[in-house]
Amino acid sequence: MTTNEQAVSGERADLLDLLATRRHFLRHTAQGLTDEQASTCSTKSELTVAGLIKHVSTVEQHWAEFAQGTADTAPTEFTPEVIAAWADQFRLVEGETLADVLAEYEKVAAATADLVRTLDLEAKYELPAAPWQPPGVFWSVRMAFLHIASETAQHSGHADIIRETIDGQKTMG
């Protein structure tokens, strides 16, 4: 039995189900969109369906690294390059397609699911330094997975509003 096929129950099964459900709703917002539509800023914000999926994938990967105790620290200097890289995670850049972003999201999701199945949920790591985060705060691996679900749900709501503005499709209703 491979790690992906490993049977889980209890809390791990609940975490996997929570993550899968939240990801489904986010992916649903992109269903049937062209790259141009997925890159449309249909509200006052600069957010797009494709950009939100790309961002959620990046954030999930970061938290998965945190859960393994291998997260890079955030940059301490916000140079124009750092700011540009941050902005690029919210949009398709030259050569990227919605299909590429969705495929990468699937890879990240599969890797995170493997971690949910195998990591010690009680292990704790200090959160990276950030302007909104005082030093010395620790999160468990469990909390990192719950945060991924929370972040995905929040951005799924954003994507749903953007999608509804583009063509009227709603995820729920």
N, C-alpha and C positions, 0 to 999 in steps of 0.2 A: 504494500500500500504506500503510495507516495504521500508527501506532505499535503498536497492539494486534495487528496482523497481521504485523508485521515478523518475519522469520525470524531465529532466533538459533541458535547452536550453541556447543559447548564449555562453558566455565564458566558463561556466562549461561544456557544451556539447563539445565544442572545446577541452578543456583540457582532457576530458575523451577519446575522439577520438584520440588525439595525443598520449596519454599514451598507449591506446590499440593497435594502429598501431605499435608503437616502440616495445612493448612487443611481438607482433606477429612475427616480424622479428627476434627477439632474440630467441624465442622459436622454430622458423622454423629451425634454425641452428642445433638444437638437434634432429630433426625429424628422426626417424629410426636408431639412433646411439645406439650401445651397451654401457654399462658402461665403458668398456675398451676403446672404440673409443672416448667417451665423455671425457675421462681422458687423452687423447693423447696430448702431447706437439708436435705439428707438425711444429712449426716454431722455431726460435732461442729463443723465450721467453718461460717462464714456464707457459704461459696461456693455458687453455683448455676450451672447450665448456662448460662442466659442471661447472668448476670453475668460469667462467664468469657469468653464470646464477646465481650461488650461491652468488657471490659477488654483482651482481646487486640487487638481492633480499635483501641482508643485507643492502646495501646502501639505497634502497628505504624505507626500514623499518626505518632506521635512520632519513631520511628526513621527513617521515610521523610523527615521534615523534617530530621532530623540528616544523613541521607545527601545532602541537597541543600544543606547548610550553612545551613539556616534555622531550626534548632530554637530554641524559646524556652528560656530558662533556667528551671530549677526554682525554685519559690518558696523564699525564704530564711526566711520567717516562716510557721509553721504555725498560722494563725488557725483559728477554728472553721469559717469558710467554706471554707478550703482543705481541711481535714480532711473536711468534709461532701461536697465535690466529689469527693475521692478515694474516699470510701465509695460514692458514687452510681455510680461507674464499674463497680462490682461487682454491681449489681442493676438490675432494671427499675424506673424511676421512673414516677410517674403519667403516663399517656398513652403510655408505651412498650409495645411488644409484642415478642415473640420475632421475629416477621416483620420488624419495623423494624430490630432489631439485626442480623439476618442480612443484610438488604438493605444496611445501612451497611457491614457487614463485606465484602460483595462489592465495593462501591465502593472501599473502602480497598485491598483486594487488587488490584483492577484498576489502581489508580494506582501501587501499589508495583511491579507487574509492568512497567509502562511505565518506571519508574525503573531496574529491573534491566536492561532492554533498552538504556538510553541513558546512564546515568551512568558516569563514570570510576570503576571499582572500586578504583583505586589512590589516589584522593583521600582525604585524611585531615583529620579535624576533632577538636578537643579535646572530650572528654566533658564534659558539664555538671557543675558542682559538685554533690556529694551527700555525705552523711555517710559513706557506704561507699566513696567514690571520692576518692583523693588528686588534687590539681590536677596538670595537666600530662600527663595520659594522653590519647593520641590513638588513635582507631580509624579504620580505613579504611572506605570505603563498603561494601566486601565484608563486613567484619566486622559492620557494621550489619545487612546482609541475613541473614547467618548467625545473628545474635542474634535476629532476628525469627523465624526458623525454630525456633531453640532454645526461645524463649519460647512459641511456639505449641505445640510438642511437649509441653513441660512442663505447660501448662495443659490440653491435650487429655487428658493422663493424669488430671489432677484431674477434668475433666468426665466422663471415662469411669467413674470410681469413683462419682461422684455419680449418674450415669445408671443404673448397675447397681444402686445402692441404691434408686432410685425404682421401677424395673420389671423389673430383671433383664437389660436389653439390654446387650450388650457390643460394643465396636467391633471387637475382634479376638478371635474365639473363641467 
